Amino acid sequence: MVMIDIVKILKVEPVGDFRLRVRFSDGMEGERDFSDVIAEGGVMVEPLKNLAFFARAFIELGTLTWPNGFDLDSIALHDEMQASGALRRTQPDHVG
């Protein structure tokens, strides 16, 4: 049986242009430039091209979300940021 760690987003903060600082439930945190996501285009992504709208990112049920309903999977985002070296530990692992 394969176990998948459930990682949620706890905090999101705009840090300039299309960059967000993201904190995950496993104590990891990092910054991600979402310009590549926006460049892919599409109906749901189009509103994010407006910096003011992009900065309205929020967390819904542990997932990075925007007011138009566009969201990004927290586990996939965590894995991608970890693979690129964008994450660092900000608090100890939960013991239990």
N, C-alpha and C positions, 0 to 999 in steps of 0.2 A: 504494500500500500504506500503510495506516495503522499507525503505530507506537504501541504503548501502553507507557508506562513501567511497569515492575514495581516497585511500592513495597511494602515489607514493614514491619511493625512490629518495632522492635528492643527497645523498652522500654515497660513500662506500670507506672504507679504510682497507687494510689488517693490522692486528695487531699481526700476529704470527701464525705459523702452519696453521691450517684450520679455523682460526678465522677472522671475519670481523666486523668492526664497521660500523653500518648502521644508517643513519639519514633519517627519514621519513618526508613527507610534513605536518604532523600534529604537528610537533615540538618535536616528540619523537625520542630518539636515544638510541642505545644499542649495545652490542657485542653479537655475535652468533658464537658458535663453530659448523661448518658444517661437523665434522667428521662422524656424524650419516648419513648424506645424502650421503657422499662418500662411507661409508661402505655398503650402499644398493646396490651399483654397477650398472651396466648397461652400454650400449654402450656410451651414452651421458655423463655419470659421470666418466667413465674411465680416460679421460685426466685430470680431476681435482685432481687425486691422485698425480700428479706432483705439488709440492708446488709452483714452479715458474709459472706454468700455472694457478693454483688456484688463485694466487695473481693478475692475470690479469683481475679479475672481474671488470665490468664496468656497467654503467646504460644506458639502452636503453628504451626510452619511459616510464621512471619511474619504470622500472623493472630491478632487479639484473640479469645480463647476463654474460656469458663467451664467449670467441672468437669462440668456436665450436657451438654456438647457444643454449646451455643449459641455461635455465632461471628458475627463481622461482617467483611465483605470489607474488606481493608486499603486497596485502591485507592479504593473508594467512600467509606470513612471519611475518607481523606486529602483527596479532592476536596471533600467536604462541609465539612470543617473549613477548608480553604483558602478556599472560596467565602464562608464566614461570617467570615473574618478571624481565625480562632482559631489559626492557625499562625504561627510565627516561625522563622527560620533559627538553628540552634544550632551548626552546623559547616559548613565550606565544601563546595561540590559536589565530588563525586569527578571527577577529571580522567582521561580515558582514552579 
